[in-house]
Amino acid sequence: MNTFAYKAVTADGGIVEGMHTGTNREDIVRYLHGIGQIPIRIDATTTATRPTRTRRLRRRRITQQQVADATRELSILLRASLPLDRALSILMALEDGSPLGTLLGNIRDEVGHGSTLADAVQQQGGVFSPFHVSLLRAGESGGALEVVLERLADHMENSQAVRDALISALIYPVILIVVAVVSIFILLGYVVPQFKDMFDGVGQVLPLSTRITISIGDALKNYGWILFVAAGAAALIVRRQLQLPASQYRWHAWLLQLPLAGQLILKVEVARFARTLATLLQNGVALLNALAIVKDTLGNQVLASGLARVSNEIREGQSLADTLAKYTKFPPFAIHMMRVGEESGNLPLILTQVADTYDRDTRTTIKRTLDLLEPILILSLGAIIAAVIISILIAILSLNELVI
């Protein structure tokens, strides 16, 4: 049995918090429904103080995960037949004192003054994406806002899960690279120069490998700061250049041409395109409007530019699959599946399957690449350290032979 902390809404609209034991979250949901309460948040916990601690540690910035949680909770409250302004007031009370609570309060005030939910969230300074706003507008016009909110939360959580998986997979290699670079700098910039005075006092010509190692160590010790300054300046220049549309386009085009990374970037973008477009189409957004929204969600400007031309062709009566094949670098499998979806009238379903396929393929490719990269990094670090140590040992042994 596990202990869960929950927050729920009572029959009169009040908010209650408590703890209950159960095998899983479904047990807690059944328990709350049994006592006439609507669950809006259930978290596994080991101590009764965790919910309070979580509130104290909440970040000041509003994250996409917080937006996804609030979206799902709003869907739950609307499904329980609560009015929109009352549901927003309950969510605001749950986030009292936080930036998210302030944001929800602003949205509630706009709704109270007669704005639609889509218009209210659109006025919140870029916290909500155009994709988010368009789905809400489609849900309100179709009278199925709670359904759209649930799908929107699913989409956001899925996207966040993929992003978190990528970040988690990259943590160990990044740490390994940082440790390797720091170790080499310490070895060459501090340890190796310690031997220089001893070798200089002998007055003998040192082996070539030793002279090269000592020269590198001297350069790092005396001019290493220049290397750091140059690296920082180069990073700043590159960052400013990439803010220019033309430079950003060339950079993104070059990334797509890389042997392994290019295919990986393409798969990530195809999955994002397919899942976002499927979600929009499922909720009644017209194809041309959906493509305009999807274009802004793509991270690669080359693909986004191609998608703009796709919209123009579709407006003239061409099919989605044919124009994507003509103006983008989408893989043949994705194009074929979309063509099947158009011919069968099940394009949103096919797009979802394409997104799932490429998400799985992306995770598999990253795992295999990192599994190969880790031993390569370890062996490379060992080889460099071994080369430095051997060059010093050769010099020491040659000096010993001279003494003998």
C-alpha positions as CSV (number, residue, x, y, z in Angstrom):
1,M,0.0,0.0,0.0
2,N,1.2,3.5,-0.8
3,T,0.3,6.8,0.7
4,F,-1.1,9.6,-1.5
5,A,-1.6,13.3,-0.9
6,Y,-4.7,14.6,-2.7
7,K,-6.5,17.8,-3.3
8,A,-10.2,17.7,-4.1
9,V,-13.3,19.8,-4.5
10,T,-16.3,19.2,-2.3
11,A,-19.9,19.3,-3.4
12,D,-20.2,23.0,-2.3
13,G,-17.1,24.0,-4.2
14,G,-14.7,24.1,-1.3
15,I,-11.1,22.8,-1.6
16,V,-9.9,20.0,0.7
17,E,-6.5,18.4,1.2
18,G,-5.7,15.1,2.8
19,M,-3.8,11.8,2.8
20,H,-5.1,8.4,2.0
21,T,-3.5,5.0,1.4
22,G,-4.2,2.8,-1.6
23,T,-2.5,0.5,-4.2
24,N,-2.6,3.2,-6.9
25,R,-4.1,6.5,-7.9
26,E,-7.3,4.8,-9.1
27,D,-8.0,3.6,-5.5
28,I,-7.8,7.2,-4.3
29,V,-10.1,8.4,-7.1
30,R,-12.6,5.8,-6.2
31,Y,-12.4,6.7,-2.5
32,L,-12.9,10.5,-3.2
33,H,-15.8,9.8,-5.6
34,G,-17.3,7.6,-2.8
35,I,-17.4,10.5,-0.4
36,G,-18.7,12.9,-2.9
37,Q,-15.5,14.8,-3.8
38,I,-13.9,15.6,-7.1
39,P,-10.2,14.8,-7.2
40,I,-8.0,17.4,-9.0
41,R,-4.5,16.4,-7.9
42,I,-3.1,13.2,-6.5
43,D,0.6,12.7,-5.7
44,A,2.4,9.7,-4.3
45,T,4.2,10.7,-1.1
46,T,6.1,9.1,1.8
47,T,5.5,11.8,4.4
48,A,2.7,14.1,5.2
49,T,4.9,17.2,4.8
50,R,5.8,16.6,1.2
51,P,2.9,18.7,-0.3
52,T,4.0,21.7,1.8
53,R,7.6,21.3,0.9
54,T,6.7,21.1,-2.7
55,R,4.9,24.4,-2.4
56,R,7.8,26.0,-0.8
57,L,10.2,24.8,-3.4
58,R,8.0,25.8,-6.4
59,R,10.0,27.8,-8.9
60,R,9.2,31.4,-9.6
61,R,9.0,30.8,-13.3
62,I,5.9,29.3,-14.8
63,T,7.0,26.0,-16.5
64,Q,5.2,24.1,-19.3
65,Q,4.7,21.3,-16.8
66,Q,2.8,23.6,-14.5
67,V,0.7,24.8,-17.5
68,A,0.0,21.1,-18.5
69,D,-1.0,20.3,-14.9
70,A,-3.4,23.3,-14.7
71,T,-4.8,22.4,-18.1
72,R,-5.7,18.9,-17.0
73,E,-7.1,20.1,-13.6
74,L,-9.3,22.6,-15.4
75,S,-10.6,19.8,-17.7
76,I,-11.4,17.7,-14.6
77,L,-13.4,20.5,-13.0
78,L,-15.3,21.3,-16.2
79,R,-16.2,17.6,-16.6
80,A,-17.7,17.9,-13.1
81,S,-20.1,20.5,-14.5
82,L,-18.5,23.5,-12.7
83,P,-18.8,26.8,-14.4
84,L,-15.6,28.1,-16.0
85,D,-15.1,31.0,-13.7
86,R,-15.6,28.9,-10.6
87,A,-13.2,26.3,-11.9
88,L,-10.5,29.0,-12.5
89,S,-11.1,30.4,-9.0
90,I,-10.5,26.9,-7.5
91,L,-7.3,26.5,-9.5
92,M,-6.2,30.0,-8.5
93,A,-6.8,29.1,-4.8
94,L,-4.7,25.9,-5.2
95,E,-1.8,28.0,-6.5
96,D,-2.2,30.9,-4.1
97,G,0.8,33.1,-3.9
98,S,2.6,31.6,-6.9
99,P,3.2,33.1,-10.3
100,L,0.8,30.5,-11.7
101,G,-1.9,31.6,-9.3
102,T,-1.5,35.2,-10.4
103,L,-1.7,34.1,-14.0
104,L,-4.9,32.1,-13.4
105,G,-6.4,35.0,-11.6
106,N,-5.7,37.2,-14.6
107,I,-7.4,34.7,-16.8
108,R,-10.4,34.4,-14.5
109,D,-10.8,38.2,-14.5
110,E,-10.8,38.3,-18.3
111,V,-13.3,35.5,-18.5
112,G,-15.4,37.4,-15.9
113,H,-15.4,40.5,-18.1
114,G,-16.9,38.5,-21.0
115,S,-13.8,37.2,-22.8
116,T,-13.6,33.7,-24.1
117,L,-11.0,31.4,-22.5
118,A,-8.9,31.4,-25.7
119,D,-8.8,35.2,-25.8
120,A,-8.0,35.4,-22.1
121,V,-5.0,33.1,-22.3
122,Q,-3.8,34.8,-25.5
123,Q,-3.4,38.0,-23.5
124,Q,-1.0,36.5,-21.0
125,G,2.3,37.5,-22.5
126,G,3.5,34.5,-24.4
127,V,3.0,31.9,-21.6
128,F,0.6,30.0,-23.9
129,S,1.6,29.0,-27.4
130,P,-0.5,29.7,-30.5
131,F,-1.1,26.0,-30.6
132,H,-2.6,26.2,-27.1
133,V,-4.8,29.2,-28.0
134,S,-6.1,27.6,-31.3
135,L,-7.1,24.4,-29.6
136,L,-9.0,26.3,-26.9
137,R,-10.8,28.4,-29.5
138,A,-11.7,25.2,-31.4
139,G,-13.0,23.6,-28.2
140,E,-15.1,26.6,-27.3
141,S,-16.6,26.9,-30.7
142,G,-17.4,23.2,-30.8
143,G,-18.9,23.1,-27.3
144,A,-16.3,20.5,-26.1
145,L,-13.9,22.5,-24.1
146,E,-13.3,19.9,-21.4
147,V,-12.4,17.3,-24.1
148,V,-10.0,19.6,-25.8
149,L,-8.4,20.6,-22.5
150,E,-7.7,16.9,-21.8
151,R,-6.2,16.3,-25.2
152,L,-4.1,19.4,-24.9
153,A,-2.8,18.2,-21.5
154,D,-2.0,14.8,-23.0
155,H,-0.1,16.5,-25.9
156,M,1.9,18.7,-23.5
157,E,2.8,15.9,-21.2
158,N,3.8,13.7,-24.1
159,S,6.1,16.4,-25.5
160,Q,7.5,17.1,-22.1
161,A,8.2,13.3,-21.5
162,V,10.1,13.1,-24.8
163,R,12.1,16.2,-24.0
164,D,12.9,15.0,-20.5
165,A,14.0,11.6,-21.9
166,L,16.4,13.3,-24.3
167,I,17.9,15.5,-21.5
168,S,18.3,12.6,-19.1
169,A,20.1,10.6,-21.8
170,L,22.5,13.4,-22.3
171,I,23.4,14.1,-18.7
172,Y,26.0,11.3,-18.3
173,P,27.9,12.0,-21.5
174,V,28.0,15.7,-20.8
175,I,29.4,15.1,-17.3
176,L,31.9,12.7,-18.8
177,I,33.1,15.3,-21.3
178,V,33.4,18.0,-18.6
179,V,35.4,15.7,-16.3
180,A,37.7,14.7,-19.2
181,V,38.4,18.3,-20.3
182,V,39.0,19.4,-16.7
183,S,41.3,16.4,-16.0
184,I,43.3,17.1,-19.1
185,F,43.7,20.8,-18.3
186,I,44.8,20.0,-14.8
187,L,47.3,17.4,-15.9
188,L,48.8,19.5,-18.7
189,G,48.5,22.9,-17.1
190,Y,49.6,22.0,-13.5
191,V,51.1,18.6,-13.2
192,V,53.4,18.6,-16.3
193,P,55.0,22.0,-15.6
194,Q,56.2,20.6,-12.2
195,F,58.6,18.4,-14.0
196,K,60.0,21.2,-16.2
197,D,62.4,22.6,-13.5
198,M,63.8,19.1,-12.9
199,F,64.4,18.5,-16.6
200,D,65.9,22.0,-17.1
201,G,68.5,21.4,-14.4
202,V,69.8,18.3,-16.2
203,G,70.7,20.2,-19.3
204,Q,70.1,17.2,-21.6
205,V,68.0,17.1,-24.8
206,L,64.7,15.5,-23.9
207,P,62.7,13.1,-26.1
208,L,60.5,14.7,-28.7
209,S,57.3,13.5,-27.0
210,T,58.3,15.0,-23.7
211,R,59.2,18.3,-25.3
212,I,55.8,18.5,-27.0
213,T,54.0,17.6,-23.8
214,I,55.9,20.2,-21.8
215,S,55.3,22.9,-24.5
216,I,51.6,22.2,-24.4
217,G,51.6,22.4,-20.6
218,D,53.5,25.7,-20.6
219,A,51.1,27.1,-23.1
220,L,48.1,26.1,-21.0
221,K,49.7,27.4,-17.8
222,N,50.7,30.8,-19.2
223,Y,48.1,31.4,-21.9
224,G,45.2,29.2,-20.9
225,W,43.1,32.2,-19.9
226,I,43.3,33.5,-23.5
227,L,41.8,30.2,-24.6
228,F,38.8,30.7,-22.2
229,V,38.4,34.3,-23.3
230,A,38.5,33.3,-27.0
231,A,36.0,30.5,-26.4
232,G,33.6,32.8,-24.6
233,A,34.0,35.5,-27.3
234,A,33.4,32.9,-30.1
235,A,30.3,31.6,-28.3
236,L,28.9,35.2,-28.0
237,I,29.6,36.0,-31.7
238,V,28.0,32.7,-32.8
239,R,25.0,33.4,-30.6
240,R,24.4,36.8,-32.0
241,Q,24.9,35.5,-35.6
242,L,22.3,32.8,-35.0
243,Q,19.8,35.5,-34.1
244,L,19.9,36.6,-37.7
245,P,17.4,34.8,-39.9
246,A,19.8,34.2,-42.8
247,S,22.6,32.8,-40.5
248,Q,20.0,30.7,-38.6
249,Y,18.7,29.2,-41.8
250,R,22.2,28.2,-43.0
251,W,23.0,26.7,-39.6
252,H,19.9,24.6,-39.6
253,A,20.5,23.5,-43.2
254,W,24.0,22.4,-42.2
255,L,22.7,20.5,-39.2
256,L,20.3,18.5,-41.4
257,Q,23.2,17.4,-43.6
258,L,25.2,15.9,-40.7
259,P,25.5,12.1,-41.0
260,L,23.9,11.0,-37.7
261,A,22.7,14.2,-36.0
262,G,20.9,15.4,-39.1
263,Q,18.7,12.2,-39.3
264,L,18.1,12.5,-35.5
265,I,17.0,16.1,-35.8
266,L,14.7,15.3,-38.7
267,K,13.0,12.5,-36.8
268,V,12.4,14.7,-33.8
269,E,10.9,17.4,-36.0
270,V,8.7,15.0,-38.0
271,A,7.4,13.5,-34.7
272,R,6.6,17.1,-33.4
273,F,4.9,18.0,-36.7
274,A,2.8,14.9,-36.8
275,R,1.6,15.0,-33.2
276,T,0.8,18.7,-33.2
277,L,-1.0,18.5,-36.6
278,A,-3.0,15.4,-35.4
279,T,-4.0,17.2,-32.2
280,L,-5.2,20.2,-34.1
281,L,-7.1,18.3,-36.8
282,Q,-8.8,16.1,-34.1
283,N,-10.2,19.2,-32.5
284,G,-11.7,20.7,-35.6
285,V,-9.0,23.1,-36.7
286,A,-8.9,23.5,-40.5
287,L,-5.8,22.0,-42.2
288,L,-4.5,25.3,-43.5
289,N,-4.9,27.0,-40.1
290,A,-3.3,24.0,-38.5
291,L,-0.3,24.1,-40.8
292,A,0.3,27.7,-40.0
293,I,0.3,26.9,-36.3
294,V,2.5,23.8,-36.7
295,K,5.0,25.9,-38.7
296,D,5.7,28.0,-35.6
297,T,6.3,24.9,-33.4
298,L,9.1,23.5,-35.6
299,G,12.6,24.3,-34.3
300,N,14.4,23.9,-37.7
301,Q,13.9,26.9,-40.0
302,V,14.6,24.9,-43.2
303,L,11.6,22.6,-42.5
304,A,9.5,25.5,-41.3
305,S,10.2,27.4,-44.6
306,G,9.3,24.3,-46.6
307,L,6.0,24.0,-44.6
308,A,5.1,27.6,-45.6
309,R,5.3,26.6,-49.3
310,V,3.3,23.4,-48.5
311,S,0.5,25.6,-47.3
312,N,0.5,27.6,-50.5
313,E,0.3,24.4,-52.6
314,I,-2.5,22.9,-50.5
315,R,-4.5,26.2,-50.9
316,E,-4.3,25.5,-54.7
317,G,-5.7,22.0,-54.3
318,Q,-2.6,19.8,-53.9
319,S,-2.5,17.0,-51.4
320,L,-0.6,17.3,-48.1
321,A,1.7,14.2,-48.7
322,D,2.7,15.3,-52.3
323,T,3.6,18.8,-51.2
324,L,5.5,17.6,-48.2
325,A,7.5,15.3,-50.4
326,K,8.2,18.2,-52.8
327,Y,9.2,20.9,-50.3
328,T,10.5,19.2,-47.2
329,K,13.1,16.5,-46.3
330,F,10.5,14.3,-44.5
331,P,11.4,10.6,-44.7
332,P,9.6,8.5,-47.3
333,F,7.9,6.4,-44.6
334,A,6.2,9.5,-43.1
335,I,5.1,10.8,-46.5
336,H,3.7,7.4,-47.4
337,M,1.7,7.1,-44.2
338,M,0.3,10.6,-44.6
339,R,-0.8,9.7,-48.1
340,V,-2.6,6.6,-46.8
341,G,-4.2,8.8,-44.1
342,E,-5.5,11.3,-46.7
343,E,-6.8,8.5,-49.0
344,S,-8.6,6.7,-46.1
345,G,-9.9,9.8,-44.4
346,N,-8.0,8.9,-41.2
347,L,-5.3,11.5,-41.4
348,P,-5.3,12.5,-37.6
349,L,-5.0,8.8,-36.6
350,I,-2.2,8.1,-39.0
351,L,-0.4,11.2,-37.9
352,T,-0.5,10.1,-34.3
353,Q,0.9,6.7,-35.3
354,V,3.7,8.4,-37.3
355,A,4.5,10.6,-34.2
356,D,4.6,7.5,-31.9
357,T,6.9,5.7,-34.4
358,Y,9.4,8.4,-34.7
359,D,9.4,9.2,-31.0
360,R,10.3,5.5,-30.3
361,D,12.9,5.6,-33.1
362,T,14.4,8.8,-31.7
363,R,14.8,7.3,-28.2
364,T,16.3,4.1,-29.6
365,T,18.8,6.0,-31.8
366,I,19.9,8.2,-28.9
367,K,20.3,5.3,-26.5
368,R,22.4,3.4,-29.1
369,T,24.5,6.4,-29.9
370,L,25.2,7.2,-26.3
371,D,25.9,3.6,-25.5
372,L,28.6,3.8,-28.2
373,L,29.8,7.3,-27.2
374,E,30.5,6.6,-23.6
375,P,33.2,3.9,-24.0
376,I,34.8,6.1,-26.8
377,L,35.0,9.0,-24.4
378,I,36.4,6.9,-21.6
379,L,39.0,5.3,-23.9
380,S,40.0,8.7,-25.4
381,L,40.5,10.2,-22.0
382,G,42.5,7.2,-20.9
383,A,44.6,7.4,-24.1
384,I,45.4,11.1,-23.6
385,I,46.3,10.7,-19.9
386,A,48.4,7.6,-20.8
387,A,50.3,9.5,-23.5
388,V,51.1,12.3,-21.1
389,I,52.3,10.0,-18.4
390,I,54.4,7.9,-20.9
391,S,56.1,11.0,-22.3
392,I,57.1,12.0,-18.8
393,L,58.3,8.5,-17.9
394,I,60.4,8.2,-21.0
395,A,62.2,11.4,-20.1
396,I,62.8,10.2,-16.5
397,L,64.1,6.9,-17.7
398,S,66.4,8.6,-20.2
399,L,67.8,10.7,-17.4
400,N,68.4,7.7,-15.2
401,E,70.4,6.1,-18.0
402,L,72.6,9.2,-18.2
403,V,73.3,9.1,-14.5
404,I,74.2,5.4,-14.6
